[in-house]
Amino acid sequence: MRDRRDDDDGPGLLTATRLDAGVSGQAWSALINAACDAVFVADAQSGEIVDCNEAAEQLCGRPRRDLIGAHQTSLHPPEEAERYRAEFTRYARSGHGMNWHSEIIDHAGRRIPVEISSGVAEVDGRRLMMGVFRDIRRRRRSAAELRESERQLQEAVADAPVPIMLHADDGSVLMLSREWTRITGYAPEEIRTLDDWMRLAYGPGAAQPRERVHELYERQGPALQGEFSIRTAREGEARLWKFYASPLGRLPDGRRLMLSMAVDITDYRHSEAQRQQGVEKLQRALSDAVEAMARAMAKRDPYTAGHQDRVAELSAALGRELGLDTEQVRGLHMGAGIHDVGKIYVPSEILNRPGRLSAAEMAIIHAHCEVGYDIVKHIEFPWPVADIILQHHERLDGSGYPQGLKGQEICIEARILAVADTVEAMSSYRPYRPSLGIDAALAEIERNRGRLYDSDVVGACLNLFRQKGFELPG
C-alpha cells in the first residue's frame, strides 16, 4: 500500500456511515483498504463514484479526491462510455450482481484489462453499487506465454530427429514428428487415433499388438516400453521399432498427455555380426531422443535449457577432478544435461514467476525429479541416468527430496550434480531474481560442506574455481 497523503484522506460516504450489520464506517473503510483488488462504490441512480479504496488509486494512478465525484464511465475508454453507462443502469435497476470483463484507462492513458464483480445494496436509504476490479494483465500475459510455450513445444516435437508421437490416454493422436512420417510413409491426417496407427502399422493382425500394449500398461504403468514390428507405407517393408511411452501431465480437459518415442532397431536385431555397431547406433538414437526432449525444454523455457547445459559442463569437470573414469564422466554429463527434463510438466507461468510460490505450486516444482525419472527410466542407457535425475535434489542429511536419501544412499553422480546445480543456479540470472554471483554460490556450498553437500565434491569445486580459474560457459 502506498502512503496516504493528508490532503486526500477525507472520509468517503461509507467511512461516515454505520452499516446495517453493525460495522462502523471506519471499520468498513479499513476493510476495503486492506483488499488487494480495487473497490469502487457508485451511486446506483446517478453513476457518480462516492468512495474507493487505496488499491483503486493505485490501479488508476489517480488520487482518491479526483476519483470521488467522477462518473463511473470515466474509468473506461471514451468510445465505450455509452455502452458501459447502459450496462451500469441496467444492472443498477435490476438489483442483481454481475461479473464481466472490461478495460479501464489509467492516468497515463494506458488500457488495463480488468475483471469486475459488482452488486447493489441499500445503505442508509441510498442505493449503491459496489464494484471489485481485478487487474488481469498478469493472467493474460501468462495465458499468452502458455500458448506460446505450447506452440514451441509442438514445433520442437515436429522437428525432432527421431519418431515422436504426442497423444492422449483416450487414444487421440495430437501430433507426429516429421521423422515419424518420413520413416513410415503415413501422413498425419491418416493417423488421427491410436486405432488408426494400429490398423496401418499392423494390418489385419492389429488386435495382437493392441492387447500387448494393454498388458504392458497393466504391468509397467503409463510409462512403458516394448518392441513391435511395424509395416511402412512402402510395399512389403517391415521395421522393428522399440517404443518408449511416458506421461507428461494432463491436458486442460483432464486427459493424460502421453509422449511416445520410437527407435528403429531393425538393423540391430538383424545383424549379430554388426552387434557392436548396432549397440552404438542404438545409444546414439537414445541420446538423440533424450536430446530432443531437452530441445523441447529449450523451446519452452530457455533459462532451464541454458542452466542444464552449464550444469552438465561443470558436472563433467568435477567428475574429472574427482578421478571418475571416462565412461562415468560421460554418463554424468548426459544425466546433468537433462536433469530438469521433468520441468516440461511444470507450467511456464510457475517456472518463471517472480515472488514466492504457494505450497501447491512448490509441490508441482518438486515433482519434476520424479517426472523426469519416469520419462527416461525405461531407456536403456549404460549409465544410471534415471537415478541421477531422480536424486539430484537429495541432500546428505536427508533434508532433500523426493525420497529423503542420506549420505552414500545417494549415487556419486547425483552428489556431484547437486553441487554443480546449486553453484550454477545461484550464480546465474533467473527471470524471478538477479544473479547472486559466483562468490555467493561458492560460499553456500562451503558453508554446507559435509552437511548438505558431499565434502569431496565441494573441495573439488572450490579448487576448480579458486585455484584453476574454471569459468561457467556463457
DOZAMAR-817246 format. One record per residue (C-alpha): residue number from 1; residue in three letters; x, y negated, z. Coordinates in Angstrom, 1 decimal, always signed. Layout:
> NUM	Ala	X	Y	Z
...
% end
This chain:
> 1	Met	+0.0	+0.0	+0.0
> 2	Arg	+1.3	-3.5	-0.8
> 3	Asp	+1.4	-6.2	+1.9
> 4	Arg	-1.8	-8.2	+2.0
> 5	Arg	-1.5	-12.0	+1.8
> 6	Asp	-3.1	-14.3	+4.3
> 7	Asp	-5.0	-16.3	+1.8
> 8	Asp	-6.8	-13.2	+0.2
> 9	Asp	-7.6	-11.4	+3.4
> 10	Gly	-11.1	-12.8	+4.0
> 11	Pro	-13.9	-10.4	+4.8
> 12	Gly	-16.0	-9.0	+1.9
> 13	Leu	-19.6	-8.1	+2.1
> 14	Leu	-19.1	-4.7	+3.7
> 15	Thr	-16.5	-6.0	+6.1
> 16	Ala	-19.0	-8.3	+7.7
> 17	Thr	-21.8	-5.7	+7.7
> 18	Arg	-22.8	-2.8	+10.0
> 19	Leu	-23.8	+0.3	+8.1
> 20	Asp	-26.8	+2.5	+8.9
> 21	Ala	-24.5	+5.3	+10.2
> 22	Gly	-23.3	+3.0	+13.0
> 23	Val	-19.8	+2.5	+11.5
> 24	Ser	-18.7	-1.2	+11.8
> 25	Gly	-17.9	-3.2	+8.7
> 26	Gln	-14.3	-3.5	+9.8
> 27	Ala	-14.0	+0.3	+10.2
> 28	Trp	-15.6	+0.8	+6.7
> 29	Ser	-13.1	-1.7	+5.3
> 30	Ala	-10.2	+0.3	+6.9
> 31	Leu	-11.6	+3.5	+5.4
> 32	Ile	-11.9	+2.3	+1.8
> 33	Asn	-8.5	+0.6	+2.1
> 34	Ala	-7.0	+3.9	+3.1
> 35	Ala	-8.3	+5.5	-0.1
> 36	Cys	-5.7	+6.3	-2.9
> 37	Asp	-8.3	+5.6	-5.6
> 38	Ala	-9.6	+2.1	-6.5
> 39	Val	-13.0	+1.3	-4.9
> 40	Phe	-15.3	-1.4	-6.3
> 41	Val	-18.7	-2.4	-4.8
> 42	Ala	-21.0	-4.4	-7.0
> 43	Asp	-24.5	-5.9	-6.6
> 44	Ala	-26.8	-3.4	-8.4
> 45	Gln	-29.0	-6.2	-9.7
> 46	Ser	-26.5	-8.8	-10.9
> 47	Gly	-23.5	-6.6	-11.6
> 48	Glu	-21.3	-9.0	-9.6
> 49	Ile	-18.4	-7.4	-7.7
> 50	Val	-18.8	-8.1	-3.9
> 51	Asp	-15.9	-6.1	-2.5
> 52	Cys	-13.0	-3.9	-3.4
> 53	Asn	-10.0	-2.2	-1.7
> 54	Glu	-6.3	-2.6	-2.0
> 55	Ala	-6.0	+0.2	-4.5
> 56	Ala	-8.3	-1.7	-6.8
> 57	Glu	-6.0	-4.7	-6.6
> 58	Gln	-3.0	-2.5	-7.4
> 59	Leu	-4.9	-0.9	-10.3
> 60	Cys	-5.9	-4.1	-11.9
> 61	Gly	-2.8	-6.1	-10.9
> 62	Arg	-5.2	-8.9	-9.7
> 63	Pro	-5.7	-10.2	-6.1
> 64	Arg	-9.0	-9.4	-4.4
> 65	Arg	-10.0	-13.0	-4.4
> 66	Asp	-10.0	-13.0	-8.2
> 67	Leu	-12.0	-9.8	-8.4
> 68	Ile	-14.8	-10.7	-6.0
> 69	Gly	-17.4	-12.7	-7.8
> 70	Ala	-16.5	-11.4	-11.2
> 71	His	-18.9	-9.4	-13.2
> 72	Gln	-18.2	-5.6	-13.3
> 73	Thr	-17.9	-5.7	-17.1
> 74	Ser	-14.9	-8.0	-16.8
> 75	Leu	-12.9	-4.9	-15.7
> 76	His	-13.5	-3.2	-19.1
> 77	Pro	-12.3	-4.0	-22.7
> 78	Pro	-14.3	-7.1	-24.1
> 79	Glu	-15.5	-5.2	-27.1
> 80	Glu	-17.1	-2.6	-24.8
> 81	Ala	-18.7	-5.1	-22.4
> 82	Glu	-22.3	-4.9	-23.6
> 83	Arg	-22.2	-1.1	-23.6
> 84	Tyr	-20.9	-1.0	-20.0
> 85	Arg	-23.4	-3.6	-19.0
> 86	Ala	-26.3	-1.5	-20.3
> 87	Glu	-24.9	+1.7	-18.7
> 88	Phe	-24.5	-0.1	-15.3
> 89	Thr	-28.0	-1.5	-15.5
> 90	Arg	-29.5	+1.9	-16.4
> 91	Tyr	-27.8	+3.8	-13.5
> 92	Ala	-28.4	+1.0	-11.1
> 93	Arg	-32.1	+1.1	-11.8
> 94	Ser	-32.3	+4.9	-11.7
> 95	Gly	-30.5	+5.1	-8.3
> 96	His	-28.6	+8.2	-9.5
> 97	Gly	-24.9	+8.6	-9.3
> 98	Met	-22.8	+9.0	-12.4
> 99	Asn	-19.4	+10.5	-13.4
> 100	Trp	-17.8	+9.2	-16.6
> 101	His	-14.5	+8.3	-18.3
> 102	Ser	-13.7	+4.7	-19.2
> 103	Glu	-10.9	+2.2	-19.6
> 104	Ile	-10.1	-0.9	-17.6
> 105	Ile	-7.9	-3.9	-18.6
> 106	Asp	-5.2	-4.9	-16.1
> 107	His	-3.7	-8.4	-15.6
> 108	Ala	-1.2	-7.8	-18.5
> 109	Gly	-3.9	-6.7	-20.9
> 110	Arg	-3.0	-3.0	-20.8
> 111	Arg	-5.7	-0.4	-21.2
> 112	Ile	-5.7	+2.1	-18.3
> 113	Pro	-7.8	+5.2	-18.6
> 114	Val	-9.9	+5.9	-15.5
> 115	Glu	-12.3	+8.5	-14.2
> 116	Ile	-15.3	+6.8	-12.5
> 117	Ser	-17.6	+8.3	-9.9
> 118	Ser	-20.4	+6.0	-8.6
> 119	Gly	-23.5	+5.9	-6.6
> 120	Val	-26.2	+3.4	-5.4
> 121	Ala	-27.2	+2.7	-1.8
> 122	Glu	-29.2	+0.2	+0.2
> 123	Val	-27.1	-1.9	+2.6
> 124	Asp	-29.0	-4.5	+4.8
> 125	Gly	-31.8	-4.6	+2.2
> 126	Arg	-29.5	-5.1	-0.7
> 127	Arg	-28.9	-2.5	-3.5
> 128	Leu	-25.3	-2.0	-4.1
> 129	Met	-23.4	+0.3	-6.4
> 130	Met	-20.0	+1.7	-5.4
> 131	Gly	-17.6	+3.0	-8.0
> 132	Val	-14.5	+5.0	-7.3
> 133	Phe	-12.0	+4.5	-10.2
> 134	Arg	-9.2	+7.1	-10.5
> 135	Asp	-6.2	+6.3	-12.7
> 136	Ile	-5.8	+9.3	-15.0
> 137	Arg	-2.8	+8.2	-17.0
> 138	Arg	-0.5	+10.9	-15.5
> 139	Arg	-3.2	+13.5	-16.1
> 140	Arg	-3.4	+12.5	-19.7
> 141	Arg	+0.3	+12.5	-20.1
> 142	Ser	+0.6	+15.9	-18.5
> 143	Ala	-2.1	+17.3	-20.9
> 144	Ala	-0.3	+15.8	-23.9
> 145	Glu	+3.0	+17.2	-22.6
> 146	Leu	+1.4	+20.6	-22.1
> 147	Arg	+0.0	+20.6	-25.6
> 148	Glu	+3.5	+19.7	-27.0
> 149	Ser	+5.2	+22.4	-24.9
> 150	Glu	+2.7	+25.0	-26.3
> 151	Arg	+3.4	+23.7	-29.8
> 152	Gln	+7.1	+24.0	-29.3
> 153	Leu	+6.8	+27.5	-27.8
> 154	Gln	+4.8	+28.6	-30.8
> 155	Glu	+7.5	+27.1	-33.1
> 156	Ala	+10.2	+28.9	-31.2
> 157	Val	+8.3	+32.2	-31.5
> 158	Ala	+7.8	+31.7	-35.2
> 159	Asp	+11.5	+31.1	-35.8
> 160	Ala	+12.7	+33.9	-33.5
> 161	Pro	+15.3	+36.2	-35.2
> 162	Val	+13.5	+39.3	-34.0
> 163	Pro	+9.9	+40.5	-34.4
> 164	Ile	+7.8	+38.9	-31.7
> 165	Met	+4.1	+39.0	-31.1
> 166	Leu	+2.1	+36.8	-28.7
> 167	His	-1.2	+38.5	-27.8
> 168	Ala	-3.9	+38.5	-25.1
> 169	Asp	-4.8	+41.5	-23.0
> 170	Asp	-8.2	+41.7	-24.8
> 171	Gly	-6.3	+42.7	-28.0
> 172	Ser	-6.4	+39.3	-29.7
> 173	Val	-3.2	+38.5	-31.6
> 174	Leu	-2.3	+34.9	-31.2
> 175	Met	+0.9	+34.6	-33.1
> 176	Leu	+3.6	+36.6	-35.0
> 177	Ser	+7.1	+35.6	-35.7
> 178	Arg	+8.2	+35.3	-39.3
> 179	Glu	+10.6	+38.1	-38.8
> 180	Trp	+7.7	+40.4	-37.9
> 181	Thr	+6.0	+39.5	-41.1
> 182	Arg	+9.3	+39.8	-43.1
> 183	Ile	+10.1	+43.3	-41.9
> 184	Thr	+6.6	+44.8	-42.0
> 185	Gly	+5.3	+43.0	-45.1
> 186	Tyr	+2.0	+42.4	-43.4
> 187	Ala	+0.7	+38.8	-43.4
> 188	Pro	-0.5	+37.1	-40.2
> 189	Glu	-4.1	+36.9	-41.5
> 190	Glu	-4.1	+40.7	-41.8
> 191	Ile	-3.3	+41.2	-38.1
> 192	Arg	-5.9	+39.3	-36.0
> 193	Thr	-6.1	+42.0	-33.3
> 194	Leu	-4.0	+44.9	-32.0
> 195	Asp	-6.5	+47.2	-33.6
> 196	Asp	-5.6	+45.6	-37.0
> 197	Trp	-1.9	+46.3	-36.2
> 198	Met	-2.6	+49.9	-35.2
> 199	Arg	-4.6	+50.5	-38.4
> 200	Leu	-1.9	+49.0	-40.7
> 201	Ala	+1.2	+50.4	-38.9
> 202	Tyr	-0.1	+53.9	-38.1
> 203	Gly	-2.8	+54.5	-40.6
> 204	Pro	-5.2	+57.5	-40.0
> 205	Gly	-3.1	+58.6	-37.0
> 206	Ala	-3.6	+55.3	-35.1
> 207	Ala	-5.5	+56.9	-32.3
> 208	Gln	-2.4	+58.7	-31.0
> 209	Pro	-0.2	+55.7	-30.6
> 210	Arg	-3.1	+53.8	-29.1
> 211	Glu	-3.6	+56.5	-26.5
> 212	Arg	+0.2	+56.5	-25.8
> 213	Val	+0.1	+52.7	-25.2
> 214	His	-2.7	+53.2	-22.7
> 215	Glu	-0.6	+55.9	-21.0
> 216	Leu	+2.4	+53.6	-20.8
> 217	Tyr	+0.3	+50.8	-19.4
> 218	Glu	-1.0	+53.1	-16.7
> 219	Arg	+2.4	+54.3	-15.8
> 220	Gln	+4.5	+51.2	-16.2
> 221	Gly	+2.0	+48.4	-15.8
> 222	Pro	+1.7	+45.4	-18.1
> 223	Ala	+5.5	+45.2	-18.5
> 224	Leu	+6.1	+48.3	-20.6
> 225	Gln	+8.4	+49.7	-23.3
> 226	Gly	+8.1	+52.6	-25.8
> 227	Glu	+9.3	+53.8	-29.2
> 228	Phe	+6.9	+54.1	-32.1
> 229	Ser	+7.3	+55.0	-35.8
> 230	Ile	+5.6	+52.4	-37.9
> 231	Arg	+4.9	+52.2	-41.6
> 232	Thr	+5.5	+49.0	-43.6
> 233	Ala	+3.5	+47.5	-46.4
> 234	Arg	+6.2	+48.8	-48.8
> 235	Glu	+5.1	+52.2	-50.1
> 236	Gly	+6.5	+55.1	-48.3
> 237	Glu	+8.8	+53.2	-45.9
> 238	Ala	+8.7	+54.0	-42.2
> 239	Arg	+10.7	+52.4	-39.5
> 240	Leu	+11.3	+53.4	-35.9
> 241	Trp	+10.7	+50.4	-33.5
> 242	Lys	+11.3	+50.1	-29.8
> 243	Phe	+8.7	+47.8	-28.3
> 244	Tyr	+9.0	+45.7	-25.1
> 245	Ala	+5.9	+44.0	-23.7
> 246	Ser	+5.9	+41.6	-20.8
> 247	Pro	+3.2	+39.4	-19.3
> 248	Leu	+3.7	+35.6	-19.5
> 249	Gly	+0.9	+34.4	-17.2
> 250	Arg	-2.7	+33.6	-18.0
> 251	Leu	-4.4	+31.6	-20.7
> 252	Pro	-6.8	+28.8	-19.7
> 253	Asp	-9.7	+31.1	-20.3
> 254	Gly	-8.3	+33.7	-17.8
> 255	Arg	-7.0	+36.2	-20.3
> 256	Arg	-3.5	+37.6	-19.6
> 257	Leu	-0.9	+36.3	-22.2
> 258	Met	+1.5	+39.0	-23.4
> 259	Leu	+4.7	+38.9	-25.3
> 260	Ser	+5.8	+41.9	-27.3
> 261	Met	+9.3	+42.1	-28.8
> 262	Ala	+10.4	+44.9	-31.2
> 263	Val	+13.9	+46.2	-32.0
> 264	Asp	+14.3	+48.2	-35.2
> 265	Ile	+16.2	+51.4	-34.0
> 266	Thr	+15.8	+53.4	-37.2
> 267	Asp	+19.4	+53.4	-38.1
> 268	Tyr	+20.5	+54.1	-34.5
> 269	Arg	+18.3	+57.2	-34.3
> 270	His	+19.0	+58.5	-37.8
> 271	Ser	+22.8	+58.4	-37.8
> 272	Glu	+24.7	+60.1	-35.0
> 273	Ala	+27.9	+59.6	-36.9
> 274	Gln	+27.4	+55.9	-36.5
> 275	Arg	+26.2	+56.1	-33.0
> 276	Gln	+28.6	+53.6	-31.5
> 277	Gln	+27.9	+51.1	-34.2
> 278	Gly	+24.2	+51.6	-33.6
> 279	Val	+24.6	+51.0	-29.9
> 280	Glu	+26.4	+47.7	-30.6
> 281	Lys	+23.7	+46.8	-33.1
> 282	Leu	+21.0	+47.6	-30.5
> 283	Gln	+22.8	+45.5	-27.9
> 284	Arg	+23.1	+42.6	-30.3
> 285	Ala	+19.4	+42.9	-31.2
> 286	Leu	+18.5	+43.0	-27.5
> 287	Ser	+20.7	+39.9	-26.9
> 288	Asp	+19.0	+38.2	-29.8
> 289	Ala	+15.6	+39.0	-28.3
> 290	Val	+16.5	+37.5	-24.9
> 291	Glu	+18.3	+34.5	-26.6
> 292	Ala	+15.0	+33.9	-28.5
> 293	Met	+13.3	+33.7	-25.1
> 294	Ala	+16.0	+31.2	-24.0
> 295	Arg	+15.4	+29.2	-27.1
> 296	Ala	+11.7	+29.2	-26.5
> 297	Met	+12.5	+27.9	-23.0
> 298	Ala	+14.8	+25.2	-24.5
> 299	Lys	+11.9	+24.0	-26.8
> 300	Arg	+9.6	+23.9	-23.8
> 301	Asp	+12.0	+22.5	-21.2
> 302	Pro	+15.3	+21.2	-22.5
> 303	Tyr	+16.5	+20.4	-18.9
> 304	Thr	+16.2	+24.0	-17.8
> 305	Ala	+17.8	+25.2	-21.0
> 306	Gly	+20.9	+22.9	-20.6
> 307	His	+21.1	+23.9	-17.0
> 308	Gln	+21.2	+27.6	-17.9
> 309	Asp	+24.0	+27.1	-20.4
> 310	Arg	+26.1	+25.2	-17.9
> 311	Val	+25.5	+27.7	-15.1
> 312	Ala	+26.5	+30.5	-17.5
> 313	Glu	+29.8	+28.9	-18.2
> 314	Leu	+30.6	+28.1	-14.6
> 315	Ser	+29.5	+31.7	-13.5
> 316	Ala	+31.8	+33.3	-16.1
> 317	Ala	+34.7	+31.0	-14.9
> 318	Leu	+34.0	+32.0	-11.3
> 319	Gly	+33.9	+35.7	-12.3
> 320	Arg	+37.3	+35.4	-13.9
> 321	Glu	+38.7	+33.5	-10.9
> 322	Leu	+37.5	+36.3	-8.7
> 323	Gly	+39.1	+39.0	-10.8
> 324	Leu	+36.0	+40.7	-12.3
> 325	Asp	+36.7	+42.8	-15.4
> 326	Thr	+35.8	+41.6	-18.9
> 327	Glu	+32.6	+43.6	-19.2
> 328	Gln	+31.4	+42.4	-15.8
> 329	Val	+32.0	+38.8	-16.7
> 330	Arg	+30.2	+39.3	-20.0
> 331	Gly	+27.1	+40.7	-18.1
> 332	Leu	+27.3	+37.8	-15.6
> 333	His	+27.4	+35.3	-18.5
> 334	Met	+24.4	+37.0	-20.1
> 335	Gly	+22.3	+37.0	-16.8
> 336	Ala	+23.2	+33.5	-15.9
> 337	Gly	+22.4	+32.2	-19.4
> 338	Ile	+18.7	+33.4	-19.0
> 339	His	+18.4	+33.3	-15.2
> 340	Asp	+15.5	+30.9	-15.3
> 341	Val	+13.6	+32.5	-18.2
> 342	Gly	+10.8	+33.2	-15.8
> 343	Lys	+10.1	+29.5	-15.7
> 344	Ile	+8.3	+29.9	-19.1
> 345	Tyr	+5.4	+30.9	-16.8
> 346	Val	+5.6	+27.6	-14.9
> 347	Pro	+3.5	+24.7	-16.3
> 348	Ser	+5.9	+21.9	-17.6
> 349	Glu	+4.0	+19.3	-15.5
> 350	Ile	+5.1	+21.1	-12.4
> 351	Leu	+8.7	+21.7	-13.5
> 352	Asn	+9.4	+18.1	-14.3
> 353	Arg	+7.0	+16.2	-11.9
> 354	Pro	+8.7	+13.6	-9.7
> 355	Gly	+7.9	+13.8	-5.9
> 356	Arg	+7.1	+16.5	-3.5
> 357	Leu	+5.2	+19.6	-4.8
> 358	Ser	+2.4	+21.3	-2.9
> 359	Ala	+2.8	+24.7	-1.2
> 360	Ala	+0.8	+26.3	-4.1
> 361	Glu	+3.0	+24.7	-6.7
> 362	Met	+6.2	+25.8	-4.9
> 363	Ala	+4.8	+29.3	-4.8
> 364	Ile	+4.5	+29.1	-8.6
> 365	Ile	+8.1	+27.9	-8.9
> 366	His	+9.3	+30.7	-6.6
> 367	Ala	+7.6	+33.3	-8.7
> 368	His	+9.9	+32.6	-11.6
> 369	Cys	+12.5	+35.1	-10.3
> 370	Glu	+10.1	+38.0	-10.4
> 371	Val	+8.5	+36.9	-13.7
> 372	Gly	+12.0	+36.7	-15.3
> 373	Tyr	+12.8	+40.2	-13.9
> 374	Asp	+9.5	+41.6	-15.3
> 375	Ile	+10.4	+40.1	-18.8
> 376	Val	+13.8	+41.8	-19.0
> 377	Lys	+13.7	+44.8	-16.7
> 378	His	+12.9	+47.4	-19.4
> 379	Ile	+15.6	+46.0	-21.8
> 380	Glu	+18.5	+48.5	-21.7
> 381	Phe	+21.4	+46.2	-21.1
> 382	Pro	+24.7	+47.7	-20.0
> 383	Trp	+24.8	+45.2	-17.1
> 384	Pro	+22.4	+44.6	-14.2
> 385	Val	+20.8	+41.5	-15.9
> 386	Ala	+17.3	+42.1	-14.4
> 387	Asp	+18.8	+42.3	-10.9
> 388	Ile	+20.9	+39.2	-11.4
> 389	Ile	+17.7	+37.3	-12.4
> 390	Leu	+15.7	+38.7	-9.6
> 391	Gln	+18.3	+38.0	-6.9
> 392	His	+19.8	+34.6	-7.8
> 393	His	+17.8	+32.7	-5.2
> 394	Glu	+18.6	+35.2	-2.4
> 395	Arg	+20.9	+33.9	+0.4
> 396	Leu	+23.5	+35.7	+2.6
> 397	Asp	+21.5	+35.0	+5.8
> 398	Gly	+18.2	+36.4	+4.4
> 399	Ser	+16.6	+33.0	+4.0
> 400	Gly	+16.3	+33.2	+0.2
> 401	Tyr	+13.6	+34.7	-2.0
> 402	Pro	+11.8	+36.7	-3.3
> 403	Gln	+13.0	+39.7	-1.2
> 404	Gly	+14.9	+38.1	+1.7
> 405	Leu	+18.0	+40.2	+0.9
> 406	Lys	+21.1	+39.7	+3.1
> 407	Gly	+24.9	+39.9	+2.6
> 408	Gln	+26.0	+42.9	+0.5
> 409	Glu	+22.4	+43.8	-0.4
> 410	Ile	+22.8	+41.0	-3.0
> 411	Cys	+24.8	+42.1	-6.0
> 412	Ile	+28.0	+40.2	-6.6
> 413	Glu	+26.8	+38.7	-9.9
> 414	Ala	+23.8	+37.2	-8.1
> 415	Arg	+26.1	+35.8	-5.3
> 416	Ile	+28.2	+34.1	-7.9
> 417	Leu	+25.2	+32.8	-9.8
> 418	Ala	+23.7	+31.4	-6.5
> 419	Val	+26.8	+29.2	-6.1
> 420	Ala	+27.0	+28.2	-9.8
> 421	Asp	+23.3	+27.4	-9.9
> 422	Thr	+23.5	+25.2	-6.8
> 423	Val	+26.5	+23.3	-8.0
> 424	Glu	+25.1	+22.6	-11.4
> 425	Ala	+21.6	+21.7	-10.2
> 426	Met	+22.9	+19.2	-7.6
> 427	Ser	+25.5	+17.6	-10.0
> 428	Ser	+23.2	+17.1	-13.0
> 429	Tyr	+20.3	+14.7	-13.7
> 430	Arg	+16.8	+16.0	-13.5
> 431	Pro	+13.5	+14.4	-14.6
> 432	Tyr	+12.4	+14.2	-11.0
> 433	Arg	+15.7	+12.9	-9.5
> 434	Pro	+19.1	+11.4	-10.4
> 435	Ser	+22.4	+13.4	-10.3
> 436	Leu	+23.8	+13.7	-6.8
> 437	Gly	+27.3	+14.2	-8.2
> 438	Ile	+29.9	+17.0	-8.1
> 439	Asp	+31.3	+15.9	-4.8
> 440	Ala	+28.0	+16.3	-3.0
> 441	Ala	+27.4	+19.7	-4.7
> 442	Leu	+30.8	+21.0	-3.6
> 443	Ala	+30.2	+19.6	+0.0
> 444	Glu	+26.9	+21.5	+0.1
> 445	Ile	+28.4	+24.9	-0.8
> 446	Glu	+31.4	+24.2	+1.5
> 447	Arg	+29.1	+23.3	+4.4
> 448	Asn	+27.1	+26.6	+4.0
> 449	Arg	+30.1	+28.8	+3.2
> 450	Gly	+29.6	+32.2	+4.7
> 451	Arg	+26.0	+31.4	+5.8
> 452	Leu	+24.1	+30.9	+2.6
> 453	Tyr	+26.8	+31.4	+0.0
> 454	Asp	+29.5	+34.1	-0.4
> 455	Ser	+32.7	+32.8	+1.2
> 456	Asp	+35.0	+34.2	-1.6
> 457	Val	+32.8	+32.8	-4.3
> 458	Val	+32.7	+29.3	-2.6
> 459	Gly	+36.5	+29.4	-2.3
> 460	Ala	+36.9	+30.3	-6.0
> 461	Cys	+34.5	+27.4	-6.9
> 462	Leu	+36.3	+24.8	-4.8
> 463	Asn	+39.7	+26.0	-6.2
> 464	Leu	+38.3	+25.7	-9.8
> 465	Phe	+37.1	+22.1	-9.4
> 466	Arg	+39.6	+20.7	-6.9
> 467	Gln	+42.9	+22.4	-7.9
> 468	Lys	+42.3	+23.4	-11.6
> 469	Gly	+40.3	+20.5	-12.8
> 470	Phe	+37.3	+22.5	-14.1
> 471	Glu	+34.5	+20.4	-15.5
> 472	Leu	+31.0	+21.4	-16.4
> 473	Pro	+30.3	+21.3	-20.1
> 474	Gly	+28.3	+18.3	-21.2
% end
